[in-house]
Amino acid sequence: MAPNVEQLSANMLYTIVTILFALSLISERVSNLIKLAIPDTRNRNYSPLREKKRELQVQLITIASGLLVSFIAGADFFGLIKGQGLINIWEIEKISGRSAVGMLLSGFFISLGSKFWHDMLDIVLEFANLKKFRVQQAASQAESSELEALAAKVKVVEPRLKQIDAYAGYDFVGTTNKVNLKFDKGFKATGDQQSLLEQALGKDRYNIISTDHQTGTSK
């Protein structure tokens, strides 16, 4: 079965957030090295004015690191949205004005920091798990309703089945969308009986099980 639009969107979002999270880790490492190399940004200042100046410098370094990592990695945000992945910046012909803007945008996103993207990754995973749970729950409810409908059909046709001496009962053990009709060993359904079962239960909705009526074991 082909994945639906919601599944594709969730997978794409997970991929984008994962890439930006990984690049933000690299960007933080780069910005930390730069800050350690600059005395004015290395330590906090007790002077409020100097501290604001230092914070501004740190912010500018963080943004610059994000832009640098984004361009080196070829993280064109528009390309990521289209599912194209990272681009090779050494292939100049692939870099258009739109790609440059996309990498610039990714750079600002990367500068938000790894904590931000880690939190976003948790949200995406939680959303994906919730969607998966809802799909499984819906499938389980549909399967349960289908079995209930099939069981109701069996109860309607069972009086006629009991007229067959070889009939020994039914169950749903080991099957999710069929009913097991139990008959004594050696039973062969006639054409009329097959027609009855197909009309009452539906074609391919039942199994004819050979069982030992005396011991109750199935074969």
C-alpha positions in Angstrom: 0.0 0.0 0.0 1.4 3.5 -0.9 2.0 5.9 2.0 -0.7 8.6 2.4 0.0 12.3 2.4 0.0 12.5 6.2 2.7 9.8 6.4 4.8 11.6 3.8 4.4 14.9 5.6 5.4 13.4 9.0 8.4 11.6 7.5 9.5 14.8 5.7 9.1 16.9 8.9 11.1 14.3 10.9 13.9 14.4 8.2 14.1 18.3 8.2 14.1 18.6 12.0 16.7 15.9 12.3 19.0 17.6 9.8 18.6 21.0 11.4 19.2 19.4 14.8 22.5 17.8 13.7 23.7 21.0 12.0 22.8 23.0 15.1 25.1 20.8 17.2 27.9 21.5 14.7 27.1 25.2 14.7 27.2 25.4 18.5 30.6 23.7 18.5 31.9 26.2 16.0 30.5 29.2 17.8 31.9 28.0 21.1 35.4 27.8 19.6 35.0 31.3 18.2 33.8 32.7 21.6 36.7 31.1 23.4 39.1 32.8 20.9 37.6 36.2 21.6 38.4 37.5 25.2 35.4 39.9 25.2 32.9 37.1 24.7 34.6 34.4 26.8 33.3 35.6 30.3 30.4 37.5 31.6 30.8 41.1 32.6 29.6 42.7 35.8 28.9 45.9 34.0 25.4 45.8 32.6 26.4 47.9 29.5 29.4 45.6 28.7 27.3 42.5 29.4 24.7 43.6 26.8 27.4 44.3 24.4 28.9 40.8 25.0 25.5 39.2 24.6 25.0 41.0 21.3 28.4 39.7 20.1 27.6 36.2 21.2 24.3 36.3 19.3 26.0 37.6 16.2 28.6 34.8 16.5 25.8 32.2 16.9 24.0 33.5 13.8 27.3 33.7 11.8 28.1 30.1 12.8 24.6 29.0 11.8 25.0 30.6 8.4 28.5 29.2 7.9 27.4 25.7 8.7 24.3 26.0 6.6 26.2 27.1 3.5 29.0 24.6 3.9 26.4 21.7 4.4 24.3 23.0 1.5 21.2 23.1 3.7 18.8 24.7 1.3 15.6 25.0 3.3 13.4 25.0 0.2 15.2 21.9 -1.1 14.7 20.2 2.3 10.9 20.9 2.1 10.8 19.2 -1.3 12.7 16.2 0.0 15.8 16.8 -2.1 18.2 16.7 0.9 21.4 18.6 1.1 23.0 20.1 -2.0 26.7 20.0 -3.0 27.9 23.6 -2.8 31.0 22.7 -4.9 28.6 22.1 -7.9 28.1 25.8 -8.6 25.5 25.2 -11.3 23.2 23.8 -8.7 23.2 26.9 -6.6 20.6 29.4 -7.6 19.4 32.6 -6.0 16.5 30.6 -4.4 19.0 28.0 -3.0 21.1 30.8 -1.5 18.0 32.3 0.2 17.1 28.8 1.4 20.5 28.3 2.9 20.3 31.7 4.5 17.0 30.8 6.0 18.4 27.4 7.3 21.3 29.3 8.8 18.9 31.4 10.9 17.0 28.3 11.9 20.2 26.5 12.9 21.3 29.4 15.0 18.2 28.8 17.3 20.3 26.1 18.9 20.3 22.4 19.4 18.0 22.5 22.5 15.3 24.1 20.3 15.6 21.5 17.6 15.9 18.7 20.2 12.6 19.8 21.6 11.1 20.0 18.1 12.3 16.5 17.4 10.6 15.3 20.6 7.4 16.9 19.5 7.6 15.4 16.0 8.2 11.9 17.4 5.4 12.3 19.8 3.1 13.4 17.0 4.2 10.5 14.8 3.6 8.0 17.6 0.2 9.5 18.3 -0.8 9.2 14.6 0.5 5.6 14.5 -1.5 4.8 17.6 -4.7 6.3 16.1 -4.2 4.4 12.9 -3.7 1.1 14.8 -6.7 1.9 17.0 -8.9 2.6 13.9 -7.7 -0.6 12.2 -8.4 -2.6 15.4 -11.9 -1.1 15.7 -12.6 -1.8 12.0 -11.4 -5.4 12.4 -13.5 -5.9 15.5 -16.6 -4.5 13.8 -15.9 -6.8 10.8 -15.7 -9.8 13.0 -18.8 -8.9 14.8 -20.7 -8.5 11.5 -19.3 -11.9 10.4 -20.3 -13.5 13.7 -23.8 -12.2 13.3 -24.0 -13.8 9.8 -22.8 -17.1 11.2 -25.6 -17.0 13.9 -28.2 -16.5 11.2 -27.0 -19.4 9.0 -26.1 -21.7 11.9 -29.6 -23.3 12.2 -29.1 -24.5 8.6 -25.6 -25.7 9.4 -26.8 -27.7 12.3 -29.0 -29.7 9.9 -25.7 -31.1 8.5 -24.8 -34.1 10.7 -21.1 -33.5 10.3 -21.3 -29.9 11.6 -19.4 -29.4 14.9 -19.5 -25.7 15.6 -17.4 -22.6 14.7 -14.7 -20.3 16.1 -12.4 -17.4 15.1 -9.2 -18.9 16.5 -6.1 -18.1 14.4 -7.9 -15.9 11.9 -8.7 -12.2 11.8 -11.2 -11.9 9.0 -12.6 -15.4 8.6 -14.7 -17.9 10.6 -13.6 -21.5 11.1 -16.5 -23.8 10.4 -15.8 -27.2 12.0 -17.0 -30.5 10.5 -16.2 -34.1 11.2 -13.4 -35.8 9.4 -14.0 -36.7 5.8 -16.7 -34.1 5.3 -17.0 -32.7 1.8 -19.2 -29.8 1.2 -21.6 -30.2 -1.7 -22.2 -27.6 -4.3 -25.4 -26.5 -2.6 -23.7 -26.2 0.7 -20.8 -24.2 -0.7 -23.4 -21.9 -2.4 -25.2 -21.5 0.9 -22.0 -20.6 2.8 -20.9 -18.1 0.1 -24.2 -16.4 0.0 -24.6 -16.2 3.8 -21.0 -15.4 4.8 -19.4 -14.1 1.7 -16.8 -15.7 -0.6 -13.4 -16.4 1.1 -14.8 -15.5 4.5 -14.7 -18.9 6.0 -12.5 -21.9 6.5 -13.8 -25.5 6.6 -11.9 -27.2 9.4 -11.7 -31.0 9.8 -12.2 -32.0 13.4 -12.6 -35.1 15.6 -16.1 -34.8 17.0 -15.3 -37.2 19.8 -12.2 -35.5 21.1 -12.8 -32.0 19.9 -9.3 -31.7 18.3 -8.9 -30.0 14.9 -6.8 -31.2 12.0 
